[in-house]
């Protein structure tokens, strides 16, 4: 297929250069958006009297026919076309003749590609937001079920303080809530129409940009025609949102990998999400988690690639920008694929409550609570801290936990200790008392659950 810009004379073409220049393999997936934008543009040209009603009608029915045939698999997008815009225009002209050649009046592929891409990514954001909402709901369900399941909380990967499994899961739900919100903000800047900016300098025809923008569901039109065709901020912003989603999924995957190891053994996953080893019969490898962790680098790579592609481009459009779509499409696909498996995997997650509780009992996770106890009995917190540090050292030396140490022995460290200390270091009461907003007490968890539920349900 001839490129739109090729002269009618037969010229020696270098097939390798032609292939190198083409983007059809990547951008053909925007055919729906391309045709929606062309239909809006043709309707506007007709309405403004720039093309005749007759031509406008021929274009509309021609495009509708092409779209239906591609959708049904009756028309194959020609892989020899330069790009999807070329293919659609050439196919249209083949069908309706000169009217097809009028479609590109007052338009350039530069505003066309920017329009198509924004439309495509707007749909992608809607899909990703739905997927995040589902993940948040699944996390909320699990968190509700485990709002009293004692779990060791860590800092520095050292057992630190008791939390509940629900509290821990809700921490991830909060990350995904921010991701959801970020996508919404990106969508707002994405939803601006470049159409009608032409190659860079607008057009001499009396076009109506607001009309095409409203047909295509854009919030408004881009203010400056040079910026409109040169801008790929929206793509970089989206890749940055996607990178953050991957970072969150990857941290979660990493924790699951740890918890699934024999060393931790806190959780189990449905067999659908682990694989066996070809040689070691005992193995259950967390492949899905590892792949999610592994694919994170790929999405970060796309972000850095697009930032780098854009960083020294003189205004306005440069062909370098054709590289944007591969990065963006793969970024969107990767995150969407990860969410598609991650969410049901989380739904299948089972906690070994006894193991988790044992781990929460073992590592002096209630030491802070014991210090708080002494503080309630009148010692300044720093003094309480030092007393409890000595108690913990003593217990480690004598292989005891805080609740096994007799009151007599406690009195050796401070006379403020009384029999009620044991109640205050019971894990359940430690959790109950951590009722500060955002904390692990059942009441605090209920507030967090309500927040996630409402964010996940919001349109
Ligand atoms: N395939 C091109 C791209 O993806 C379309 C825009 C081409 N514009 C141009 N002036 N060559 O960026």
Boltz pocket constraint, residues with backbone or C-beta under 6 A from the ligand:
constraints:
  - pocket:
      binder: B
      contacts: [[A, 21], [A, 23], [A, 27], [A, 82], [A, 83], [A, 109], [A, 110], [A, 113], [A, 317], [A, 318], [A, 319], [A, 321], [A, 322], [A, 323]]
      max_distance: 6.0
